Amino acid sequence: MSRSLSTISHWLSEARGLLRGLRGYVFRIVAVIAAMQTMVVAILITLTQLRKRRQTPREGYPWESQPEIELESGGVWFKIYPQGGELFEEMLAEIERAEREIFVETFIWKGDETGQRFVEALARKAREGVDVYAIFDGVANFLVVPAEFKDFPPEINTLHFRPPSNPANCVDPRTIFRDHRKILCVDDRVAFVGGFNIGSFYASGSWRDTHLRVRGMEVSELKNAFIDFWNEHHPGDLPAIQTDNRPRSWVSDAVLHRNDPYLRIFPIRAVYLEAIDRAMSRIYLTSAYFIPDKALRGSLIAAAGRGVDVQILLPRDSNHPTVDWLSRRHWYELLDNGVRIFGYENIMIHSKTATIDGVWSTIGTANIDRLSLLQNYEVNLEVYDRNLAEQVERMFELDKTNALEITRDTWTRRPLPAKIAERAISSLEPLF
């Protein structure tokens, strides 16, 4: 009996040693793969930056100002802004007209001339007695915005959302949930939502984006989205916002959808899937960062398979090279199944828009990637209206005049090192 126990103990000891050795072996493999991926990403970023430096800087892109339209069912008015300079002047003008309250929320708030103009305008209205609340993301502005700029005047109630200020904050799992929303609401009268952050560069001709101005009943939904976020996340030294129990919008043709990662609520992805599934004639989709998951790819492919004209407009080279390479590994599958892809040339296109069948449209803050659809706080407005769909289609066709179609044949002939790089970093996709 003792000999049997000794044998079993010996086997267990050998098994534990084998497991320790296996763990070490697996750890070394993972470390080597991570090091290789880091090296590949570093090379891709370096090559992208070198190529951009060799290119002649370009400003200007095709755009047109379209008139404000009223929702066919009435009660809501929309105006599309495809250019930052025009948008920021209109936003500042609305801030100047404020009489009671201003809510402004953005992912990035640059400490440049445009960013300072917004701060000064908000502070001036606050000194006049207007209630002013401002939110900007802590991580997005951590390295790119000077610390002194982020110290807004005290009369502005400012929520610096989860900055990496201390070790406890950095290890909090909620820190990965970032506020990617861009909202401005003034006096229950007017609101803005879309892809533009605040900064002079975004007003230049080197950055193409899309924002939507909303007037009417749907303003209350954007205001409510801001208030809910503020009251959930404001620290104790800032006041809660008291709701006034004004009637909320029940406009069935215009619905605001909010992603809330803390509550695990992600309606925007479902809205895209449902709309794509219903498409019968055409889908025109623009996304700054496009890494569709299996379900979204399958839905787009299925639509193309039933004869729908599926067209996707993306930056040919965005401001995040890693995202570009992760996106490109899916292009062959889409192109091989009838989906058309267009690369916006020379200038970053940051829009998050789509329109389907001349009826359905969405404009908002969410990209088609994991960060936006399953991790960030986002807002998208879903609209059933032929007039707005016509304008979004017109904008899409105009954008295509500055884009080059990527065909299946040309994509198949891309260099072998590019294919290897795409494969080498593919496991990083869940991070984006």
KASULTA-V421263 format. One record per backbone hydrogen bond with DSSP energy under -0.5 kcal/mol. NH is the residue of the N-H (numbers start at 0). CO is the residue of the C=O. Records with the same first field share a line. If there is no record, write none. Layout:
BEGIN
NH: CO + CO
END
This chain:
BEGIN
4: 0
5: 1
6: 2
7: 3
8: 4
9: 5
10: 6
11: 7
12: 8
13: 9
14: 10
15: 11
16: 12
17: 13
18: 14
19: 15
20: 16
21: 17
22: 18
23: 19
24: 20
25: 21
26: 22
27: 23
28: 24
29: 25
30: 26
31: 27
32: 28
33: 29
34: 30
35: 31
36: 32
37: 33
38: 34
39: 35
40: 36
41: 37
42: 38
43: 39
44: 40
45: 41
46: 42
47: 43
48: 44
49: 45
50: 46
51: 47
52: 48
53: 49
54: 50
59: 204
65: 63 + 79
68: 77
70: 75
73: 70
76: 214
77: 68
78: 212
80: 210
81: 79
83: 201
84: 202
86: 82
87: 83
88: 84
89: 85
90: 86
91: 87
92: 88
93: 89
94: 90
95: 91
96: 92
97: 94
101: 130
102: 184
103: 132
104: 182
105: 134
109: 197
111: 109
115: 111
116: 112
117: 113
118: 114
119: 115
120: 116
121: 117
122: 118
123: 119
124: 120
125: 121
126: 122
127: 123
128: 125
129: 124
130: 99
131: 129
132: 101
133: 156
134: 103
135: 158
136: 105 + 106
137: 160
140: 136
141: 138
142: 138
144: 140
148: 145
149: 145
150: 147
151: 149
155: 152
156: 131 + 154
157: 155
158: 133
159: 157
160: 135 + 158
161: 159
162: 159
164: 162
169: 165
170: 166
171: 167 + 168
174: 171
175: 172
176: 173
177: 175
179: 177 + 376
182: 104
183: 191
184: 102
185: 189
186: 100
188: 185
189: 185
190: 213
191: 183
192: 211
193: 181
194: 209
197: 107
198: 196
202: 198 + 199
203: 199 + 200
206: 203
207: 347
208: 81 + 206
210: 80
211: 192
212: 78
213: 190
214: 76
215: 188
216: 74
218: 215
219: 216
220: 217
221: 217
222: 218
223: 219
224: 220
225: 221
226: 222
227: 223
228: 224
229: 225
230: 226
231: 227
232: 228
233: 229
237: 234
241: 239
251: 249
253: 250
254: 381
256: 379
258: 377
259: 257 + 264
263: 259
264: 259
265: 263
266: 257
269: 265
270: 266
271: 267
272: 268
273: 269
274: 270
275: 271
276: 272
277: 273
278: 274 + 275
282: 308
283: 354
284: 282 + 310
285: 352
286: 312
287: 350
290: 288 + 367
296: 292
297: 293
298: 294
299: 295
300: 296
301: 297
302: 298
303: 299
304: 300
305: 301 + 302
306: 303
307: 302
308: 280
309: 307
310: 282 + 308
311: 339
312: 284
313: 311 + 341
315: 343
316: 343
322: 319
323: 319
324: 320
325: 321
326: 322
327: 323
328: 324
329: 326
330: 327
331: 327
333: 329
334: 330
335: 331
336: 332 + 333
337: 334
338: 333
339: 309
340: 405
341: 311
342: 403
343: 313 + 341
344: 401
346: 344
347: 205
349: 207 + 347
352: 285
353: 361
354: 283
355: 359
356: 281
358: 355
359: 355
360: 382
361: 353
362: 380
363: 351
364: 378
367: 288
368: 366
370: 431
372: 368
373: 369
374: 370
375: 370
376: 177
377: 258 + 375
379: 256
380: 362
381: 254 + 379
382: 360
383: 252
384: 358 + 382
388: 384
389: 385
390: 386
391: 387
392: 388
393: 389
394: 390
395: 391
396: 392
397: 393
398: 394
399: 395
400: 396 + 397
401: 398
402: 399
403: 342
405: 340
406: 404
410: 406
411: 407
412: 408
413: 410
417: 414
418: 414
419: 415
420: 416
421: 417
422: 418
423: 419
424: 420
425: 422
427: 424
428: 425
430: 427
431: 428
END
